[in-house]
Amino acid sequence: MLNESPDDNGGAFKALAKIGQSKIPAIQKLTLVTQLAVYKDVIPGYRIRPVAEDGPEEKLSKDVRRLRTFEQSLIAGYQAYVRDLTRYAKAGRHQGGAGQGQNIASVAITCACNLLTAVPHFNFRSDLIKILVGKLSTRHVDEDFNKCLNALETLFKEDEEGRPAMEAVSLLSKMMKAKEYDVNESVVNLFLHLRLLSDFSGKGSKDSIDRSNGAVGPNGKKPKVKKEFRTKRERKQIKEQKALQKDMAQADALVSHEERDRMEGETLKLVFGTYFRILKLRVPHLMGAVLEGLSKYSHLINQDFFGDLLEALKDLIRHSAKSEDGAEEEEKEDEDEEAPIRNPSREALLCTTTAFALLAGQDAHNARADLHLDLSFFTTHLFQTLFPLSLNPDLELGARSLHLPDPDKPSSHATPTNTKSNKVNLQTTTVLLIRCLTAILLPHWNIRSVPPLRLAAFTKQLATASLHMPEKSAQAILALLADVGNTHGRKIAALWNTEERKGDGTFNPLSESVEGSNPFAATVWEGEILRRHYCPKIREGVKIVEKSLSSTDR
């Protein structure tokens, strides 16, 4: 009846809901699924406004009154259905066991996910999002948890209006703050799927939004646009066409550009506010997701927020270095078994990569001049950690790599975390290291400004580190050195000259500063050992490095 002529059978929504009031769980689940199919077919492609917004004495035709009656019965039935979904989902969450109630909760969550992705424009969207966010607030990852993640990812990717994404981000940020950010990493990774932020033109922070005012000329004024000549008839036709387009836009309830821009700004504030609070709290298992998000949205961060963010990244590196040097492993028996193990060296690389990505997204040479930004802390820290990183046995392992349990650790019997569902922060430590070195030695914003002492110190340090690295990592380091040789060959050619040296004294690879290591007092003798490496690709890589240096001397 509802599928054939829904306008004439508005009362069938209540009759269908009454069937679900049965105490038999199977009938309850079938009723929820049946209502889902009905509402997905019947819901129109627009949002129904309440009757109170209409005039008190509005004259309506018979057809309009009939349609209005159907819409109100649809709204009443749909609201009751969403309330049932909320009630069943909460009941299953509180029970926690694997009984009939949990099964009904799973059906309710599945229905809510389907409705949110199928009809995101319709009424009571916030109630559906609350059901999904409530499920994501638990640390237990199951099939329903992944369904909620996929539904919100689809909502973010397909959202063209802006309001649904803003509502979802607002509810997610409030939930994470209430839970003191004790949530799964994949919840924070949801922010990386926001479609609107990729088209946003302003700059933002956790407190404010700076909007661009269009194209500005060198004098601070908008450039004049050359007008095209049109006849009187053409101007009249264009005017009528614009009026028609305006009426069509109002009829289709399209969101204006200003309104969409405002919602994007609010979404950006919420995202950056969440990122910054997580950085301040130093939540270990969320660092990768936060730093990845800051790198992606670096071009949207305003300069006032940029300095505070760099200081937070420096504090995080200092904190990770202290925890690594102290080696105080506190046994937290009360925590759940899925608590991730902290990786200080990987955190430091992520911070360094994020810092240079932020600078690159801020029109780096202008931002550094205006804000007096100094990234030498990140450069020095990376220089000092090259040797420990080269001896890291997990250098070529990423988030999806299989790790064998350590038999000497008491926690080796714990259930491993499901890394296949983690779609973000999959780069290996070697890839992160190469990204950091490329940003320091070959910055795309001003590649010729790198000082020779820094180039020589890193070149010598990397040559020594490549002797201890695995095969693929050594190939990547040699490829990077070849690129450095092609670009800065004349600045570092003295390292390959054994007869004449540019520096006096001795080379100190453990120096506290890059420039203080005195690199020109040394030579790259490691090349002779790498020539006899068992891997033919590494032997070929050494030849390419030396060839790049010889080509620059010509």
C-alpha angles and dihedrals in degrees: 000000000000093000094048101043113359093168092065097043105051092138091062090081091069092044090053092049092051090060088061091059089079117118092227108101094212092057091047092053093046090050092053092050092045092051089049092057092045096049093046089057098040103041110102125228094256139062114260113229122217120262091241090072091063123082117275093237102033116156112224131186122239094258093047092048089050091050091046091053091051092049093053092048089048091051092048093048094044092049091052089049093052090049090053090051090051093048094049093046093051092046092054091047093053094045093052093183128110099252135117091286091058090051092052089049090054091051091048092051091048091052092049091051092050093049093048093053096039101044108016091151096060131095124284092030091143091057091055091048090051090057091054094043090050090057092047091054090075121085092217109102114207138142093285090051091054091047090056091049093051092047093053091045089054090047092052095045096047099038111117098161101058100218098089091051092047092051092049094047091048093052092044093051092048091049093049092048091050090049090048087241093295090143136118117278092239090066091062089044088064089079089066090068096059107129099192096058091062089064097039114120101192134081123244148180136183091282111030147016127227111204126204117239097212129264114346125195128222091271093055091256130111112260117249116255117222109239119228117231114246132175123242092257092050091050090051092050092049090049092051091046092052091050090050092049090050092053091047091051091052091047092051091047093233117180114246121241092247093052092048091048090052093051091048089053092052090048091051092051092052093049095049091044090055093046094049095048091051090051091050092049092044094221101191101209094047099050095092094051093046095048091046090052093048090051092051095047096036092117090060097056116102120227096248090062093041097076094050090048093053090050090052090052091050091051090050092053091048090049093049091048091052092049090049095048095043093050091200106158107189112202109228104192094170094063121092121263094249094066106128123237114247118242108199096184092052091047090053092051091049090051092050093047091048093049094054092041089054091050091048091051092050097062086266104214093048094043092049092050095047099043098031090233118185119197095176090109091065092044093051094046092052091049091053094048098049094094095048090047092052089057094048109118091206094054094120098037123103137186093283095046117113114244120199112226117255108243091205094060118084091218094059091101091061119113109264119241119255102254095171091076091054106096098170132067093025096143117119121238089255092057091050090049092051091049091053094047092047091052091051102040101028107029109176094213095061110359096168095055097074108118117241093235091059092047093049095045094051092043092054092043093049092048090056093044092051089065090066100038127098120262101267094042091052090051090052092049092050091049089053091049089051090055090048090050093051091051104033102019096135093051095056102028091102090070089069094047110094096180102054126036128193096205137056128218126026135312115252111199091180094056119141091231133041095231092046093062091081095221097180090066089069138060132219097252090155089083091072091056093045089053087068095046116136092234114081092207091059091049088051090047092057090053091050091052092052091044091054090054094048092050092057093052093061 
